[in-house]
Amino acid sequence: KNEVEQSPQNLTAQEGEFITINCSYSVGISALHWLQQHPGGGIVSLFMLSSGKKKHGRLIATINIQEKHSSLHITASHPRDSAVYICAVRIGNEKLTFGTGTRLTIIP
Amino acid sequence: DTAVSQTPKYLVTQMGNDKSIKCEQNLGHDTMYWYKQDSKKFLKIMFSYNNKELIINETVPNRFSPKSPDKAHLNLHINSLELGDSAVYFCASSQLMGSQHFGDGTRLSIL
């Protein structure tokens, strides 16, 4: 069983919908990252958080350390948000352990 | 200016060959990483260097040898390439415990 589980694996939604992607992990962590990988393959770091909530534009990331759970929300989704969203946790030093990703498709 | 640059972007070669992938970052970060992304898009850490010192080596076959001549460069040399080495390899960098910046990836295909 992977230490980091994401749900759903695939998500298709209409433009404008509110999107939630979930990440659960089973070990103690020092930080959690949300990454975005576009169809072209490049990976961009969206958020790094160890508590509470962060917001950047239409993206919001939350984490509950006690429940070992994080969510990534996208408000007013747009086709350009279509990508794979990857949750990763940092355990101890610098090692990142990755979830299997959520493939998001936003239909115009 | 590209922050983390990897070369080459694509690498097609025959089984048994030796190849290298180069990575450079101009962000002044202390830590650099190599990740492997398999055909199912699953990312896994291979190596991490901090100030030219190896700090993470994740049970990678010793055919893979990272080299960090200075803290801005982390190259990956692979000996005796095998079919299972086909993947996309990502280089990344960060300040200690900070957000990671990724290169565009190198798609390695073994014939």
HADDOCK unambig.tbl for C-alpha pairs under 7 A between the chains (distance, minus, plus):
assign (segid A and resid 41 and name CA) (segid B and resid 104 and name CA) 6.93 0.50 0.50
assign (segid A and resid 42 and name CA) (segid B and resid 104 and name CA) 4.85 0.50 0.50
assign (segid A and resid 42 and name CA) (segid B and resid 105 and name CA) 6.88 0.50 0.50
assign (segid A and resid 43 and name CA) (segid B and resid 102 and name CA) 5.96 0.50 0.50
assign (segid A and resid 44 and name CA) (segid B and resid 101 and name CA) 6.94 0.50 0.50
assign (segid A and resid 44 and name CA) (segid B and resid 102 and name CA) 6.70 0.50 0.50
assign (segid A and resid 45 and name CA) (segid B and resid 99 and name CA) 6.81 0.50 0.50
assign (segid A and resid 45 and name CA) (segid B and resid 100 and name CA) 6.49 0.50 0.50
assign (segid A and resid 45 and name CA) (segid B and resid 101 and name CA) 6.66 0.50 0.50
assign (segid A and resid 48 and name CA) (segid B and resid 99 and name CA) 6.10 0.50 0.50
assign (segid A and resid 94 and name CA) (segid B and resid 97 and name CA) 6.39 0.50 0.50
assign (segid A and resid 96 and name CA) (segid B and resid 45 and name CA) 6.79 0.50 0.50
assign (segid A and resid 97 and name CA) (segid B and resid 44 and name CA) 6.91 0.50 0.50
assign (segid A and resid 98 and name CA) (segid B and resid 43 and name CA) 6.17 0.50 0.50
assign (segid A and resid 98 and name CA) (segid B and resid 44 and name CA) 6.83 0.50 0.50
assign (segid A and resid 100 and name CA) (segid B and resid 42 and name CA) 5.54 0.50 0.50
